[in-house]
Amino acid sequence: MIANPMLQALVPLVDDLSRELPDSERYRRLLDAMRALLPCDAVALLRLDGDWLLPLAVNGLSRDTLGRRFKIDEHPRFGLLLAAGGPLRIAADSPLPDPYDGLVEGFHGQLEVHDCMGCPVRVGEKPWGLLTLDSLARERLSAVDLRDLQAFASLAAATVSVVQRIEGLALRAEDERRRADIFRALMAEKSAPPTLIGQSPAHLRLLEEIAIVGNSALTVLLTGETGVGKELVAQALHAASPRASRPLISLNCAALPETLVESELFGHVRGAFSGAVADRRGKFELADGGTLFLDEVGELPLAVQAKLLRVLQGGQLQRLGSDREHKVDVRVIAATNRDLAAEVRDGRFRADFYHRLSVYPLVVPPLRERGQDVLLLAGNFLEQNRSRLGLGSLRLDASARAALLAHDWPGNVRELEHLVSRSALKALAGQSPRPRIVSLSAGHFDFPVAQESAAAGTLAAATNAPAASAAAPVDLRTSTEVHQRQCIEASLERHRHNWASAARELGLHRANLVRLARRLGLAGKGPA
């Protein structure tokens, strides 16, 4: 029998199954109830996707955990839990490293998880994912009845079923029914998961655009700053299209000499030019039936633009040095960080070619407009570097999280990826013996000195402490309030102090956001 407190907690959660709630709110309530009733420091719901486990919701773990992608064969505890027929408690003295080591929220030391348990979540007859519990105290979870965990796992499965059923009722058209599978093909193509990760409104709008245009034959022009991930968006568009089983061929138009661009695009015949010793197919023929991604399309010479226009309009091309025409069926996705409209006005880009490319223009947002997505993306890169460096855990401390959120990211996601890789090596250098858990602090980031000083000053002002040392100990409540102030202020700035918009971005009701801001001493910034 389930204890009365457990039964009392499950009743409203069961009632929620028949209510209209956002998916994220359903999962949040489930994990909140688990944290309230079970003696643990963290709980998580993870979805199974091939050889990976993707965190869908967490409670008690750092926010960057949501951006991590756990490869099962690199985390044996996850393998044991997935293989179990039901709830399983892993022995407290197990030598197997825990995937959440160092990730438990609010603890500033490099603390390892000492007690964990979990239960597979099955939807219908198929494995769907995992529900996990972790504790920093040894043997703390021994008080948890396995039947209680099974009850929550069953409720998790019911919640997932409700979400899937609601999605199924809402998605009526064939192109809309494909939206849930947009990234599955992309995940299957690569040995590592993509970095199209985020929960910000700007990122969700991008995903919606991908879902809309992906299942069409329209030519797409991707624009955005350098490093925002335009190639990954092109891969997602291809994966979401009926051409997903056909080739995706990429060409960086800026990486080729002008004399070779035409040959690369259209191919050539033997003897067409010096060095052409055999017939060769170009990128268009290689992409026949699939997608051609033209990166840095703004670098193409005007003469080549004219020939490309003919291929885009009628699918007809001629290999260099040949009079024979070839018919191809290719969808073109182009990308540039240039303002092509300005290039047209200045005569450096053909107007007709520009309009043929921009049938469906799609702007990829810069990282500085994506709020806390930087932490999710950092989590993904941290997990990749943890695996490469053979570490038990690679984590961010509070100063590192604050520095990442404060940075302007002129190089966008690519800059973040390189920063995490460099910083991980710096943090590991000179440590002997080699640690299992490595923490990155703001001091490991090579941001400009002026920015580091400003960030340190902001942190010091918020904590009423001198900015002498980024590593100075800060109590849990103060650190949490500092982080909350920074998030609220940054969101208000992005939305020009529109409190309703900021509340939506932060996942709060407007009234709750105003109350929280006043409690944190931001009352002067509140709405009239």
Secondary structure by P-SEA (a helix, b strand, c coil): cccaaaaaaaaaaaaaccccccaaaaaaaaaaaaaacccccccbbbbbcccccccccccccccccccccccccccaaaaaaaaccccccccccccccccccccccccccccccccbbbbbbbcccccccbbbbbbccccccccccaaaaaaaaaaaaaaaaaaaaaaaaaccccccccccccaaaaaaacccccccccccaaaaaaaaaaaacccccbbbbbbbcccccaaaaaaaaaaacccccccccccccccccccccccccccccccccccccbbbbccccccccbbbbbcccccccaaaaaaaaaaaaccccccccccbbbbbbbbbbbbbccaaaaaaaaccccaaaaaaaacbbbbbbcccccccaaaaaaaaaaaaaaaaaccccccccaaaaaaaaaccccccaaaaaaaaaaaaaaaaccccccccbbbbccccccccaaaaaaaaaaaaaaaccccccccccccaaaaaaaaaaaaaaaaaaaaccaaaaaaaaacccaaaaaaaaaaacccccccc
